[in-house]
Amino acid sequence: MTIPGIVARAFLLDLSLSPVDWYVFSAIWETCPDTFDRLGKVTGLARQTAAIACRRLASRGWCELRGRGRATHPVPIIGHECQAPMVRNLV
């Protein structure tokens, strides 16, 4: 699934995030990995690097970490500032 333009623009305006964060967020969005191990394999990053990026994304409100221990997996979140215009475009 492609990231909606409004979400991509909002993400790129968040100057606290790095290009690696964008790469990881894109991979989460497109592949829905069920573990950090799988996310690492999809992105070509070390598991720990992927996990650190996910924690940074979660702290900024771009993803939620679900599960526990090695079964933890990231889920992308679309913030309200992006949801409202997306809903308006549906009507």
N, C-alpha and C positions, 0 to 999 in steps of 0.2 A: 504494500500500500504506500502511496506517495504522501509525503508530508504536505499538508495544505500550505499554500503560500503565506497566509497570515501567520501561521505558527512558525514557519521558517524565518519570517521577518522579525517577529517578536524574539525568537531565540537569538538571532544574530545581533539584536540590539542589547542583549544582556552581556555587557562587556566583562563581566566577572567569569565568563566561561571561555574555554580554550577551543582551538580547532579539534583537539582530541575529543573534547566533550561533545562537539557537534557530530563528529564521526560516530561516537558511541550512541548518541541519541538517535541518529539516523538508522543505525543497525538495530537498535531496540524497536524502533517504529516499524521497520520493514520486516524483521525476522521473528519478533516476539520470542526471544530465547527463554528457555525455562531454567537456566542456571547461569552463573557467571562463567563457568567453564565453557559452555556453549557459546556465550557471547564472545569470549576470548577467541574461540576457534573461528567464529564468523568474521570477526574484525581483524584477526591476525595479531591481536595484542595479548600480552600475558594476562592470565586470569586476574592477578592482583591489580594490574593497570586498569583493566575493565571495571573491576569492583570499585576502585578509587574514583574513577570517572562517574560511576553510577551513584556513589555516595555524594559526590559534589552536585550532580544533577538533582538528586533527591533533596539536598539541603537548599537548593534554589527553586524547588517546586516544579521541576521538569519531569520527574519520574517518581514513582513510589516503589519501595522495595518490599516485596511480599515473600512470605515463607520464613524459613529459619535455617541457620547454618549454611551448609553447602547447597541446600535446596532453595536458597534465596534467589529470587529473580526480579528483574526490573520491569516495570510496566509504565509506559509513557503517559503523561498527564497533559491535558490541554487546559491551560489557565482560563479563568473567566474572561479576561480581557480579549482572548481569542475566540472563546465560545460564543459570546454575544454577536459579533459580526458574522460568524459562520451560520448561526441560526437565522439571522436576518436575510442572509443570502439564499436560504432554503425556501423562503416564502415568495 
